[in-house]
Amino acid sequence: MSHLTSGTASMQGANLSAVTEFILIGFSTFPHLQLMFFLLFLLMYLFTLLGNVLIMATIWSERSLHTPMYLFLCALSISEVFYTFAVIPRMLADLLSTDRYISFTACASQMFFSFMFGFTHSFLLTVMGYDRYVAICHPLRYNVLMSPRGCACLVAWSWVGGSVMGLVVTSAIFQLTFCGSNVIHYFGCHVLPLLKLACGDNVSTVAMGVDLVCITALLGCCLLILLSYAFIVATILRIPSAEGRHKAFSTCASHLTVVVVHYSFASIIYLKPKIPQSLEGDTLMGITYTVLTPFLSPIIFSLRNKELKNAMKKTFLSMLYPEKM
């Protein structure tokens, strides 16, 4: 009898673990607001795409912007477009649909690409901080340290680093056994909601490992940026004229603003205390990083950088009135 009981239990366990799809219910607690959310997020997404495509087109077409700083900005815009494309279209579709199923493979793919492009974004922001450090603290060595080949390597390693982060996190989460409920209390395939569905003795170990990897990478990037700006501020303070100090700092203003916005919202997602949180709270906090941060980034870069703003205006007008340009 004991053998029969254990056999039945193992069969039940096997059935429970064979998860082939998940259900995303991130916005189910806002039934009357879903149409409003759809229109709002759609407009923000389209504006994000337009802003980043305009930045890329401007940098590509304007020879005066073919410098390391704008090369990194172009790479940043590309990573932002891919990051939003990995998450937001699916989220918009779910806001209009009652069928919110996502396959196991699609869920893993979404997690991989969102982490890949998210961390690529962080690494590129760190590279941009190093670029500003070299430009202000070592201007005579700038052309040597930031050669075209060197810049290409920094961009390539940022993408490689993002890919490794995406692969590590996704493989760690999806090698777990998922049993019981397949309902994800979030609008996308993110780490914490999926960990709540996992079972087995190694769940807590995997959770700690993923936390350690993500937090180490984010804090490492943040500390390198802070170190760069510590040297930048020290150098700027030694400039005798107020005009010189203002000019030097103005080249960093847009990057520094985006860094503050990016890491403020990223800390909400990755560094928040692991305490019970309402579905509404988790969803709204996730939206700040997934939708709001990419929306703000092109606005900040275009408004706070006069050279880029003027060039973007010229590019935009040439698109509207090509015969007059």
Secondary structure as GFF3:
##gff-version 3
##sequence-region A 1 325
A	DSSP	alpha_helix	2	17	.	.	.	ID=ss1
A	DSSP	beta_strand	21	24	.	.	.	ID=ss2
A	DSSP	alpha_helix	34	61	.	.	.	ID=ss3
A	DSSP	three_ten_helix	63	65	.	.	.	ID=ss4
A	DSSP	alpha_helix	68	96	.	.	.	ID=ss5
A	DSSP	beta_strand	101	103	.	.	.	ID=ss6
A	DSSP	alpha_helix	104	137	.	.	.	ID=ss7
A	DSSP	three_ten_helix	139	141	.	.	.	ID=ss8
A	DSSP	alpha_helix	142	145	.	.	.	ID=ss9
A	DSSP	alpha_helix	148	174	.	.	.	ID=ss10
A	DSSP	beta_strand	177	178	.	.	.	ID=ss11
A	DSSP	beta_strand	183	184	.	.	.	ID=ss12
A	DSSP	alpha_helix	191	195	.	.	.	ID=ss13
A	DSSP	beta_strand	198	199	.	.	.	ID=ss14
A	DSSP	alpha_helix	203	237	.	.	.	ID=ss15
A	DSSP	alpha_helix	242	270	.	.	.	ID=ss16
A	DSSP	alpha_helix	279	287	.	.	.	ID=ss17
A	DSSP	pi_helix	288	292	.	.	.	ID=ss18
A	DSSP	alpha_helix	293	304	.	.	.	ID=ss19
A	DSSP	alpha_helix	306	320	.	.	.	ID=ss20
A	DSSP	three_ten_helix	322	324	.	.	.	ID=ss21
###
